[in-house]
């Protein structure tokens, strides 16, 4: 049998094997540490993604319940308020469960994974806030709804409000097609008989149209740095937002311009694509 030799061509003795084992041991330990850290990272990431999906699902259920509301600037119906409070408690428990995973040096590491759930949550509570107060929820009010350890970035806040316009569009179109557009509100000032016979929007319907148009104006005036993380999704969000507002305007104009020709129970047709001019 030949003599065992190292990669350098030197004979391998028993003492050499012992030294090689002792030298390799710290290196193996280092790589085992890397392996454990990667395993922890993937486990942490999966927990956050699962929590984000559950938060998104619960937030959507809150939104579906809120779409059953038929009045704004008033307290929510007790049944809907009770249902959504139970869902809100579940969402807060989910956020609390991932606090150890998204704090400290990981505060920004998993922001992309939890961001979708946060944005959907903002969409739900901002819609709830609008229906009760007819105002937009502030960033500070959103943060107050969550554990202090959960970071609500400005990007997530703005993206959540972008999504809110879609829910406001659905709510506004339902209100505009409710059949009350040609009836004057009891709180409106007196007018001539000729004016009162013209198709018009109620104060609530007109307020919804004004609010969604005001939101569009604010979003279009938004200045976003080119390196912002928002740029990845911003253009798509802007297109959807503008389309939503155009649908509300088209429904309102259909009532005002040709309202007297509409049969009872008429609903605005929003199936056609909206043509927009962007300057």
Secondary structure, 3 states (H helix, E strand, C coil): CCCCECCCCCECCHHHHHHHHHHHHHHHHHHHHHHHHHHHHHHHHHHHHHHHHHHHHHHHHHHHHHCCCCCCCCCCCHHHHHHHHHHHHHHHHHHHHCHHHCCHHHCCCCHHHHHHHHHHHHHHHHHHHHHHHCCCCCHHHHHHCCCCCCCCCHHHHHHHHHHHHHHHHHHHHHHHCCCCCCCCCCCCCCCCHHHHHCCCCCHHHHHHHHHHHHHHHHHHCCCCCCCCCCHHHHHHHHHHHHHHHHHHHHHHHHHHHHHHHCCCCCCCCCCCCCCCCCC
